[in-house]
Amino acid sequence: MEYTNLFSPIKINNLTLPNRIQRTSMVSGLATEDGHVTEDLKARYQREAKGGVGSIVVEAAVVLPSRSSYNLRISDDTFTEELKGLVDSIRQANPETKLGIQIMHFLKIARSGWRQKVTDFKIEDLPVIVEQHVNAAKRAISAGFDFIELHMAHAYTLSSFLSLANGRTDEYGGALKNRMKLPTEVYEAVRSEAGKNFPLGVRINGEDFTIKGTTLLQSTQVAKKLAGLGADYISVSAGSRFEDAPPPPPDTPPDPMSGYSGHRMSPDWWFPDMTHVYLAEPIRHHVRDGGFDTPVATAGKIRTPKQAEQILSEGKADIIGVCRALLADPDWPMKAREGQAKDIVTCTACNWCLEADSRMEKVNCSRWPEGNLIAPSPWPKKDARASALSKTAET
């Protein structure tokens, strides 16, 4: 096999992932407006599982009861049974793919331009955030997910407490140990609920890419502390902060994807491939240097199996996070494994999908047939299309 590292198994806690390809979390817009599972949502993940991905982190599920349009919800017990239906449907498509869910608490925003900041939380609000994560974890385990990922990246609540942009002056702000206090409380409470043998990962920012934001200097320390707490993997992302977002048009909420930081989270076509590997590599080094073998996942415009194999063979990461690449071609893993990498429909990094998310529309790919919400099955081979075009030209 050409990609021996990519298709080698890896353990996170007591769970063995069949390969190193992880479908990272992405908002799809396919949930209902109030966060319920739909048949379209099931079909999206079933299609990706059929393509042979090793693990899927189902899109971020909201832990607080406040409305978050078209985001999946896990904020009360009424969602548990339908999430179980989602898990069961994906397992029917491919029982080998391991399934996780990302749980997150968000900062509220309004069409007026107002957005919540960490300084807006009262001390008595913070134990509620911890409890909401614990209750969400209970539901995720009851629904049958194989693992849970705590969202501590981008513009969400826990990331904003971790960030240097945190302006609090009490024990939850200032020095890193204070900024880590709430994320640590959330992690420890969820770990206590889930037990030591249940896989629990964390997603962090390697860089915020804002003037007052967290840099690699802080994120290496954050990662080492999370590894010391017992995190079973650390997924490294970047950007997607509000601080450098331009003022929104009237009656439009602020968009953390609209500034430079937002573009760094989902690198456009003009960024180099493997954009954020340089963040994951030193984070992995510092974690190893601290005596921990915690797997580190990298993501950010990794478009080909060759690139993924190179990252793994050079020891820069342990898991390859792909999202847009699997949206463009969910058969990416299967084609790579079967020696058909040349047939992969490659993501162009046009960010058509991301723009749809920003407009709160259903997310699809510019490379699919117009109107499709899910890639066709099987997704056509590039050489087959080229052959068909050639025959058409000859006639």
N, C-alpha and C positions, 0 to 999 in steps of 0.2 A: 504494500500500500504506500502511496506517495506521501500521505500526510499522517505519519505514524503517531506523532505527538498529539495532533488534533483529535485523533480518534482513539486515544488511550483513555481509559476510565480514570476518574478522580473521586476521592471520598470527601464529603463534607459531613463531619460528625460520623454518624452510622449509616449515612446514605451514600450510595455509589452512583455517580452520574456516568452514563454509558460513554459519553464523549465530552470534549472540552468546550462545545459550542453552547452558549447560553443565550436564549432570546431574552434580552433585557426589557424592562417595563416600558410601555409606551401607551399614552392615552389614545384610545381608538375612536371615541365618540359613538361607539356602538351600544353602550348601555342606554337605558331609558333616561329621560331628563331627571328623574329622581333616583337614578343609580341602580336600577334593577337589571339583572342578566336578561339578554335577549337571544333569540335564535341566531341572529347575525354574529353576535359576540362568540357564541359557541362555535359557529362555523369557522370563524377567523382562526381560533386557536386549534381546532381540529385539523384545519388545513396545514398549519405550521407544524403540528406534531407529526403528521403523515410524512413530512419532508425529512424526518430523521434528526431533528435538533435534540441535543442531550438533555437540556432542561429549559423550561419556560417560566419566566417570572411574569405571572399575569398582572396586567396593568395595575397601577396604584389604586388601592381601595381606601376610601375615605373613612377615618375612624370617628369623626365627630358628627353630630346630628345635623349641623348646618348644611343647607343645600349647596351642592356643587354640581352645576348642570352637566349631565352626560358623563360624569365620573362614576365609576363603579363604587358601591357603598358596602361597608361592613360595619356600620355604626349601630345596628341593633339586631336582635335575634331573628327578625323577619327575613333577613337576607341570607341566613345560614343555609337553608334548604336549597335555595336556588344556586348558591355557590357550590354546594355539593353536586347539584345537577351539572354545573359547568365542569367540575373536576371529572365526574363520571363520563361525560361526553368526550372529553379530551383523551381520557384513558382508553376509551373504546377505539379511538382513532389510532393510538399508539401507546400500548401499555409500558413501553420501555422509557418513554420521555418522563422525566421527573418534573413535578409541578410545584411551583412556589407562588406565593402572593406577596406583593409589596403593600405594606400598610403605612398610611401617612396621615399626618395632621397638617392642615394648610392654614396660612394666614388669609384672613378674609379681605376681599376687595369689593369696591363698589363702582358703579358706572359714573359716579360723581368724580372719580379720580382718587378717592380715599383708599388707602390700604393699611391694614393692620401691621404694626411693628412689634417686636418682642418687648419693647418698653410699655406697650399697652396692656400687657398681662399683669394682673395683680398676683401677689405671692400665693393667695388661696386658689388661683386658677390653675396653678402648675400641677398639683396632685390630680386634678381632674384629667389633664392631658395624659398623665401616666396611666390612670385607670382606663381611659378610653383605648389606649394601646393594648392593655392587658385583656380587656373584653374583646377587642378585635382579634387578638391572638387566639383566645378561646374558640371563637367562631371559625377561624381559619383551620384550626386543628379538627374541630367537629366536622367541617366540610370535607376533610380528607386530604388537604394539601400536604405535600411531602416536606416542605420547608417554608419559612417565613423570612421576608427581607424587610428590615426596618429602614424607612426612607429618611436619611439624614443628609440628602444632597439638594442642590438647586435652591429654589426660593421658598421652600416649605418651612414649617415651624422649627423642627429640630435642627435643620441646617442653619437657620437664621440665629438660633442660640449659639451654635458652634462658631459662626462667622465672626471675624474681627469687626464686622459692621454692627454687631450686637452692642447697643448703646446703654445697656443696663448698668447701674452703679451699685447694685446689691450683690449678694453671693451668687447670682446667676449671670453676672457680666464681668467684664474686665479681663483678668488673667485667664489663661487657657483652662486651668482646673475649674474655674467658676463657670466658664462658657460650656464646659463639658458636663456640668452638674445635672441638668435636666436630661440630656441624651443618655447619660449614665443611669439615671434613675429609671428611665423608660426601658433601657436594655436589661437592667437587673430585674425589674419587675416582670418583664415578658419572659425572661429566662426562668425565673422562679415558677411562673405559670406553666411554661412549656416543658420544663424539665431539662436535665443536662444532656439527654440523649436525642432531643429534638433539634434538627438543624436550624440555626438562626443566623442569618447573614445581615450585613449592614451595607448600605450604599452611601458613600460620602463624596464630597467634592475634592478633587486634587487641587484645584484652584477655583476661586470665585470669579476671577477676571474683572474685578471692580477695584477702584482705587483703595477703598477701605476694607476690602474683602480678604478672606483667608488666602494664603499663598501655600506653596508646597512645603515651606518651612514648618507651618503649623499642621498641615494635613498629614505629614509623616508622623508627627507626634500623636495626632488624633488616632491614626491607624494603629500605632503601636499600643496605645492605651486600650483600644477596642479589642485588639488581639489578646491583651492581658486579661480582659474581662471574660474572654472565652468565645468571641465571635467566630463562627464557623467558616465564614469567608468575608472578604471585604471587596466590594465592587466600587471601582473608581470612575467617577464621572467628573463633570466640570461645568462651571458657568450657570446660566439661567437664573440670574439675579435681577431684582428690580432696580438696584441702585443706579444703573446707567441706562435704564430704559427711557426713551423720549416721552414727553408728556402725551397722554393719549388724546385722541379727538374727543369733542364733547359727547357726553353720554356713552362713553366707552371705557371699560375698566382698564387699568394699567396692565401691560403685557410684558412679563419678564423675558419673553423670547425676542423682543423687538430691538434690544441694544446689542452691543458687541458681546457682552456676557452671554446673552441668549444664543447668538450665533456660534459661540464656542461650545455650547452644550451639544448642538447638533450641527457639526461642521459642514459648511456649504462646499460646493464643488471647487471653489478657489483655494480651500485649505488643503494642505498635503494629506495624503492617505495616512492612516494610523496616527491621527492627530494627537491623541492623548496618551500614547504609550510612554512617552517621556515622563508622564506623571505617575503612572502605575509602577514603572521600574524602580524608582527610588523608594516609593512607598513599600514595595515588596522587599527591597533591600533592608530598610529600617525595621520592618516586621521580623525578617529573618535574623537581623543583627540583635534584636531583642530576645531571641531564643524561641520564637514562635514559628510554626510551619503553616500558619493560616493561609489558605489559598487566596490569591489576589486576582480579581477579574479586571480586565481593561476593556474599554469600549470607545468608539469614536471614529467613524469612517474606516472601519476594517471591512474591505469590500470583497476580498478574494481569499480562498483557502490558502494560497501561497503566502499571503501576508500573515494570516493567522498562524500558520506553521512556523514561519520565521520568528514571530514573537515568542512562541512557546520554546522553540529550540534554542533561542538566545537567553532564555530564563528571565524574560522581562515581565511575564505574567503567567498565571496558571490556568486561567479560564478566559475564553474569548467571548466577549459580549457583542452580539450583533442584534440589530433591530431593523433599521431601514433595509439592510441587505436581505433579511428574511422577508420583509414586506415585499421587496421587488421580486424575490424568487424564494418561496418557502422550501423548494427542493434543493437549495444550496448545499445543505449537508449531504443529502443522498447522492447528488451529482458528484460532489468531491470524493466521497467514499468509493464510488463506482468508477472512478477514473474519467469522469465526464465534466471536469471543471470548466472546460472550454464552452460547455453548453449553458453555463450559469447566466441567467439574465441579470446583469450587473447593475446595482444601484448607481444612479448618476449623481447622487447627493444634491438633487435639485431642490429638496425640501418642500416639494408639493404637499407631502403628508403633514409636515410641521405647520405649514400655513393653514391647512384645513383645521388642525387642532386649535390654532390661535383664533380662528373664526367660529369655534365650537361647532364645526361640521363633522360629519362622518369621515373618518380618515381612510383614504385609499392611496393607490400608487399611480403615478403618471405613466408607468409602463404597462399597466393592465389595460384590457379593452375598456373603452369608455363606459362609465356607469357601473363597472364591477366594484363590489365591496370586498371581494375575496379573489385571490389569484385563481385562474382556471386550474383544473386538475385533470390531467397532468399539465403543468405549465410548459408551453411549447419550447422546444430546443432552438437555440439561435441558429444552428447550422441548418435545421429543417426549414426555418423561415427563409434563410438566405437561399437555400436550394429552390424553394418555391418561387421566390422572387426571380431567381435566375431563369427558371423555366418559363415564367411569364414573359420575361424580357426576350427570350429566344423566339417565342411565338408572336 
